[in-house]
Amino acid sequence: MKAAPDVRALIRSARDLAGLVRQPAVWTPHARLVARKLPSVARGLRLIGKSDKSEALSIGTFLERNARERPDADAILYEDRRYSHLQVHELSNAWANVLAARGVRKGDVVAVLLENRPEVMLAIAGIVKLGAIAAVVNTKQRHKVLQHSFTVAKASTYVIGEELWDAFAEIRADLGGPKGDQVLWVRERERAKLPAAATDALAAVADASPVTPHAMAEVTLGDPCFYIYTSGTTGLPKASVMSHNRWVKAAGAFGMAAMALRPDDVLYLALPLYHNNALTVAWSSAAASGAAIAIRRKFSVTHFWDDVRKFGATAFVYIGELCRYLLNQAPTPRDRDHAIRCISGNGLRPDIWRPFKARFGIEEVYEFYAASEGNIAFVNLLNLDCTVGLCPAPYALVAYDVDRDEPVRGPDGHMVKVGRGEIGLLIAEVSERYAFDGYTDPKASEKKLFRDVFTPGDCWFNSGDLLRDQGFRHAQFIDRVGDTFRWKGENVSTNEVAEVINGFPQVAESTVYGVQVPGSDGRCGMAALVLREPVERFDLDAFARHVQGQLPSYAWPQFLRVRAELEVTGTFKQIKSDLRKQGYDPAQVAEPLFVLPPKHTAYVPLTGDLHRSIAAGETPF
């Protein structure tokens, strides 16, 4: 009898992992870590292996267990406020009962718009205890984008923070004018006045029963719990569906198998709670272990380490740019004055991975790869450098044609897997065990799927990401498909070029993108730079030598744009769409522009005359 596909994948992973740890360079320095973590890894694997989606296991289960086993221990820390596990459980019950009294039932959607503070976590916990879905909206959204996010969620009730009330009020009529009992206003200032046609949420919660709602017993692993919105950098945001099952698996993978958090740990979180790294990775990791989570209203590079010390944090969750911002700060004698044991997140680039660990004295980095709408995840369980780790689920890295913007298919019509050391598009097999929850929009969900990939009728999730096969089922993130461009017949990774540029001492940060040049096929590279000193002191010759000494000629950025800062989303993702549109036209760009003319090795200022020559095709690249 043949093993099921997912079982075969697990067997392959175990075999490859065993082969990897037998390598002396891996096993010797990590043996003690692996041995210490084994009990926690075993507990994590039990959660990851949950497959019965009808099982009555949910986010509320963990909160209730913590309240029973560690009632007085800290659960949420914020500024000078502390909430115990019992308080979190009872306050979230009260939130659930307030919502139930307003008609919220299992499967209903409640839109949540609050900045980071304990109330957002308590409200969301109350929503999901009812089996309802929390549509956690990006707090940076305004006007039509915000209206769109509320509309696609089809919310019946709204939880709106005082700090964001004006943004909601501006579009309220366009949402059909929800009535006052459908809109819960969450006070922030003690003397703030209740807006018209709204309910004072905190007053209602204070009067509500703290008893667990009966509905929680009916919530199962397979039920949806959150809508998480895409960043919207390439169009209007899409709402991806998160289930209790994926939240529980995240708890097992990140909190237990990777970080191995303990009840006495404190996990620091400076990311917005509308982001999955915060809502799912950080919160599940803390809740599954009974640890405390310390949240900050907004990330602050100057207060980050002070917060870590204040809360006694032993771990934190990151996204890559957060680490770059910290590393870009001037060194201080207190850089290692903290209790951080481990960190977990995604997007930590190879150019800063080891410098970050060395400067701040952080030994354990559990990088991972996952997508809000995806069906698999990679986790760096062995604490290796510059890898997203391994994935036990069925996946493949397939050859990708950047020019045609599609995977390569062989003569038999099937996709072609890449070999070890090569870069390919990550796709993941969709099955009952590794389901694709997708978006609220069925058409958008279908666009993320490939069919007839290796066998007739099979179905695979398209991650849209390029990864390098490192062997032993380990991989390294390279770039987004849309960010990779082709020049002189070669594929160019924007991230790899940016890493080289960021290594130049005068550059604080950069972003790289492809731009079209008349008379040339493909796109050439352009880099937007933030300098550490005035542009007048920018040593263009030294910069050119640095880039040309580390990159092949086809990857050299042909155009440079110097900026005061780079535009990013609320979760620090670089926004490139406007940069691509503006290109290198001095008429559209008031900032300093430079060009590397054909057959030259030095950058020169891009004047209007030179731009006109390029635009007319008179300066062939």
N, C-alpha and C positions, 0 to 999 in steps of 0.2 A: 504494500500500500504506500503510495507516494505521500510525502509530508505536504501539508498545506503551504502555500507560498510564503506566508509570514513566518511560519515555523522554520522553513528552509533559510530564510533571511536571518533569523535569530541564531541558527546553528552556524551560518557563515560568519556572523559577527563574533560569536564566541570563539570560533576557530582563529579568526584573524586577530582578535584581541589577545588570545593566548600566544599567538606568534609574535605579536608586537611586544608584549611584556617580557618575552624571552630574550629580546634584544638587550644586551648589557647596558647600552647607553640610556635605555628607557627604564628598565627594571631597577637597576642599582640605585639611582637617586630617588625613585618613587616608591620603593618597596614599603617603606614605613608608612607613607601616606595611604597607599592602597590597603594595607593591613588595618590601619586605624579606621578607615571608612567602611570596611566590609559589612558590619551590622547595619549601618545606615543605608548602604547601597542595596542590601537585601530588602529592607523595608521599602525603599524607593521602587525597586523592581516589582514588588507586589502591587503597588499602585499603578505603575506603568502597564502592568499586565492585565489590569481590569478590562474585561471585554463584554460583560453582561450589562447592556445599557439600560436594562429595566431594574437594576439594583438600586435600592433606596440609599444612595450615597451622593452627597452634594456639598456645596460650600458650607451650608448651614450645619452639616454634620460635624465638621471640624471646629466651628465656632462653639457649638454646644459641648463638644468633648473637652475643649480647653477650659470652658467655664466650669465644668464638673471637676476636672483634674487639677487645674491651677487657677482657682477663682480669683485670688488676690494678686497674682503676678501681672506685670505690665503687659498689655497687648498693643496699645497705640500710644505713641509719644508725639507731642506736637507743641512746639514752643515751651511754655511752662505747664502744659496740661498733660495729665496721665490718665489713661483709661485701663482698667483691669480687664481680664478676660471675661469676668462675670458681667461687668458693666457693658462691654461690647455686645455680649450675647443678649442682655436684657434690653438695651437701647435699640438694637437692631430688631428685636421682637416688637418693641413698641412702634418702630417705624412700619414694620409689616402690618401691625394691627390698624394703624392709622390709614394705610393704603387700602387694606381690605375693607375698612368701613366706607371707603369711597368707591367701592366696586371693583378694585383691582383683583384679578383672578389669575390662575395659572395660564400662561401663554400670552397674557396681556403685556404691552410694552409701556414702560415708564421712562421718559426722557430725563436725563440728569445733566445739569449744567452748573457745576460748581468748581471753583479752584481748589487746590489741595488744602484740605483741612479735615479733621476727624468726621465731620458731618457727611462728607461725600462717601466715605467708607461705610458709615452706619446706615445711610440711606440705601446704598447699593446692597448691603447685606440684607436689609429688610425686604427689598424687592425680590431678591433671588430666593429668600426663604419661602415666599409665596409661590414659587415656581414661575414668577413673572420674569420679564427680560428687562435689564437695565441698558438703555441706549445711552452710552457714555459719550457725550458730545465734546469735541475739541473746544476748549475755552477760548481759543484764538479766533474762532469763526465769527463772522459778522454778516449782516444783511442777507443777500440771496443765498450765500453758501450755508449760513446757519439755518435759514428757512428750509433749504434742500435737505439738510441732515435730519431735521425734525420730521419732515414730510416723509422721507423714505422709511423712517422707523415706524410710521403709523402709530404714534404714541397716543395713548388714551389719557395719560396723566403726565404732569411736568413737575420736576423738582428743580427749582431755580435759586441759585445763591443770590443774596443781596448784592454782591459785588458784580454780578452779571445781569442784574434785572433790566437795566436800560437796553442791553442788546436784545433781550427777549421781548421787552415791551415794544420795541421798534417793529417787530415782525408778527406780533401776536395776532393782529387782525388777519394776516395772510394765512395763518394756521387754522382759520375758522373761528377765531375768538373763543378759545376754551374758557369755560366758566370758572368761577372762583374756587369751587371745591375740587376742580381738576388741576389747579395750579398751587403747589406748595412752595411758599417763599421761605427760604432758610436765612434767618437773621444772622448778621455778623456783629454789628454794633448794638450794644445794649439798648440804646435809646432810638434806634432806627424806627421810622414810621412804617407800619404795614401798608403796602400799596393797595390801591383799589382792586377789587375782584381777585383777591388772592387769600390763601389760608396761611396763617402763621404756623409753619411746620413744627418749630421747636416747642411752641406752646401746646400743640396737639400731641406731640410725642410725650411731653411731660405728663399729660393727663391720661395717656393710653396704658393699657395693660402690658406688663413686661413678660407675659407668659408666651411661650413658644406657640405660634399659630399651628392649628391642626394641619394646615395645607403643607407644612414642611415635610411631613411624613410621606407625602405623595410625590415629592420631587426625586427624580432619578438621574442617573449618570447621563443618560441620553438627552435630557432636556436642555434647551438653550438657556444661557444665563446672561450673556452680554451681547450687545452689538458694539463692535470696535470699528472705528472709521479709518479708512485709508487716509494718507496724508493729503491727498488732493493736489499733489504737485503737477499732475498731468491732466487734470480735469476735476469735475465735482467729486467729492468724497463718496466712496462706496461703503456700505455698512456690512462688515464681515461678521459671521455668526460664530460665537464662542459657546461651547457647551460646558456643563459641569464636568463631563468626562475629560475634556482637554485641560480644564483647570486642575483636576485631580492628578492627571498624568504629569502636568507641569510641577505640581507639588512633589511628586515622586522623583522626577528627573532632576530638577534644579535644587530644591530644598533638601532632599535626602541623598540621592545618588551623587550629586555634584558637590554642593557646599557642605553637606552633612551638618546642617544647623542643629543646635541643641536648645533646650528650653531657656537656658540662661544667655542666649545670644541676643543681640540687638541688630536688626537689619536697617541700615539707613537708606532712605529713599528721597531723592531730590528730583525725580522724574515726574511728570504730570500723570495723574491717575487715569486719564483717558487713554494712555498708552499701554499696550499689552505687557511691556516689560515691567510696568508698575502694577497694573491691575491683576495680571495673571502670574507672572514670574515672581515678583517680589512678595505680593500678598500671600499667594499660595505657599511659597517657601516658608514664610514666617508662621502662617496658620498651621501648616502640617506638622511643624516641630514644636509648637507652643511658644515660639520666640516672640519678642516684641518687634514692632515695626515703627521706626521713627521717621516721620514725614516732614518735609519742608514745603512751604507754600510755593516757592519757585526756586529753581537752581540758582545758586550764587557761587561763583568761583572764589570770591574773597572770603565767604563764610563757610565754605564746605568743610574744611578740616576743623574749624572751631566747633561746628555742629557735631562732627564725628566724635570729638573729644567730650563735648557737653553731654551727649547721650550715651557715651561709652559704647559706641557702635563697634561691632566685631566683623561686620560684613556690609557690603553695599552692592546695589544693582546699577549697572551703567549702560550707556550706549557710547560708542567709540569716541564721538566728538567731545563728550563730557571729560573723558580721560585726556584728550588733547588740550582742552582748555586748562585743566589742572597742571599739565606738564608745561604749558607755555608761561605759567606764572614764574616769577623770579624765585630761585631756591631760597629756603629759609632754614635756620637751625632746627625748626620744629617739623620738618617734612616727615620725619619718622616717629614723631611723638603722637602715636595713636595706637589703638588696639585692633585695627583691621587685620583679620586673619585671611579672609578670602573675599573675592569679588566675582560676580557673574553678570554677563551681559552679552551684547553682540556689537560688532563693528569696530573692535579694537584692531587697528591696522598694524601690520608687521613693523613699520618704521618707528612706531612708538612703544610697541609691546614690551621689549626688554628694558628700554630706558625708563618706562613708567614703573615697572617692577623694581628696578634697581634704586631709583631715586626715593620711592616711598616705602621701600622695604616690604612689599606685598608678595608673598611667596606663591599663593594659590590664585590662579586666574581661570575661571570656568566659563570660557567663551562658548557661545552656542549659536546655532543658526535655526531660525524658525520664521514663519510668516503667519500673521493673524488669520489669514484665510487658508493656510496650508494644512496638510494632513500628517506631516512628519517633522521631526526636529533632530538636529545633531547636537551633541553635548561633549565637551572636552573633559571627560571623566578622569583622565589620567594626568590632568594639569600639565599638558605639553605646551610648548610655545608655538604661536603662530598657526593655530589650527582651530577649526570649529568642532573638532572631535569626530565621533563616530555616530552612526545611526543604525539601529537594528531593523528598521522598517525597510521594505522593498523600495529601492530607488535606483536610478541610473543617471550617469552623466553622458549626454549624447552630443555628437558633433552639431555645431550651429553655424549657419551661413549668415553672417552679419549683414551682407549686402541685401540679401533677400528677406532678412528678418524672419527666418524660419529654420527649424531643425533640418539637417541633412537626412535624406532617405536614400537607402541603397537601391540596387536594381530590383530587389524583391519588394520594394515599397515600405520596408521597415526602417526605423531609425537606427543610427549607427553609434554604438558605444565608443567612447574614447578610452585610451589606455592610461596606465599609471604615469603620472607626471604631466598629463595633458589636461586641457581646459575644456569643459563641456557644459551644456545647459542641464541644470538639475531638474529631473522629473521624478515624481513619486507615484507609485501604483496606488490606485484607489480601490479599496476593498471594504468589506463590512467592518473589519477590524481597524483599518486605517481609512476612515470615511472622510470625505471632503464636505465640510459644512457649508462652504461657499459664502455667497453674499445674500442679502435680502432680495436682490434682483436676479431672477433665474437666468436671464439672458447674459448678464455679466458673469454669472457662475459658469455657464456653459463655455464661455470664451476662454476660461482658464484650464480647459481640459483638452487633452489629446486622446484620440481613439485610434485603434488598430496600430499601435506603436510597435509591438514585437510579435503579437499574435492577433488574429482576427477577433474583434470584439473587446479587446482589453481597453482599459481606461487609465490615463495617467494625468496627474496634476502638473501643470506648467508653472514652475516657480518664477520664471522670468529672470533667474539669476545664473551667473556663470561661476562655477567652482572648479578648482583643480583637484584631481584625484591624487591623494598623497599616499595611497596604498593602505592596507590593513583597514579598509572601510573608513579611513579618515579623509577629510577634505578641507580645503582652504577656500574661503570666499574670495572671489576676484572682482566681480563687478555686476551691476545690473545690465541686462541685455540692452536696454535703451540708452545706457551711458557709454557702452563700448562702440567705437567707430572704426571704420576701415580706411586706411591711407597707404598709398603706394603698394596696394595688394596685400597689406598686412593688417591684422586685427590689433587695435590699440586699447588697452584697459585704462580708463581714466583714473582709477584708483592707484594703479601701479605708477603712472606718471606723476600723480600728485604726491605720492610717497617720496619720490626722488626730489621733487621740487621743495617739499617741506623739510628736506634735509639740508637745504642751503641756509646758512646762519641768519641771513637778513630776512627770511620769509617766516612769518608767524603761522600762516595757514594758506591753503590754496584750494581751488576747485578747477577741474579740467573738463572740457567739453569739446565736441567736434563742430566745426563750422565749414560751410561750403566755400570753395574758391572757384570763380569762373574759369572754365577751360580745363578743370581737373576733375577726375573721378573721385568719388568718396568724399570724405571730410578730413580736414587736417586739424591738428590740435591747437586749442587756444586755452590759456590759463588765466584765471582771475586770481590775483595775489593780494594778500594783506601783508604789508611790510612791518618790520619791527622798528623802522626808522623812516625819516622823510624820504620821498622818492628821489630827491636831489642827490641823496647819498647812496642810492641803489647802484651797486657795482654790476652793471650789465655784462661786462666782459667776464667777470668771475662767475656770474650766474650761468652764462652760456657754456663756459668750460665745465662747470659742475654738471649741467644737464647732459651735455654731449659726451662727457666721460662715463656716464652711467646708463644712458639709454641708447638704443639703436636709432639711426637717423630718422626712420619713419615715425618714431614716437616723440621726437623733439617738438615741443609746442612752437608753432610758427608765429603765433600772436600772443602778446601779453597785455593784460589790463590790470592796472593797479587800483585797488579799491580801499576805502576806509574800513569796510567790514563786508562780510559775506552774508547774504540773505539766507536764513534758515527757517525751518518750520518750528513749531512749539517743542518738537522732540529733536531739534538740532540737525535734521536732515537738510543738506544743502539744496537750495532751489536753483535750478539751472535754466529753467524754461525761458525766463526773460533774458538771461545772458546769451542764450543761443539766438533768440530773435534779434537782439541788438547787434550781435556779431562784433565786427571790428570797424564799423562805420563811424568816423569821427563826428559826423553830423548827429548821430544818435547817442554817442558816448562822450560825456564831458570829462571823463577821467583820463589819465595818461595811458596812451596806447603805444605799444612797440611791436615791431615785426622783425622776423628773421628772413631777410630777402633770399631768394633762390641762389644757391651756390655761395652763400655767405656763412660765416661762422660767428658773426656778432649781431646783436640786436640793435636796431636803430629806431628813432621815433617814427611813428606812423603819421605822416603828414597828409593833408587833404590831397595834394598832388599824387603822392604815392598810392593812396587809397583809390583814386580815380583810375590810375594805371592798372591796379590789380582788378578793379571792378570791370574794366574794359577788356580784360584778358590779355593785356600787354605785358604783364609780368608773370610768366608761366611758372608755376611751382612744381 
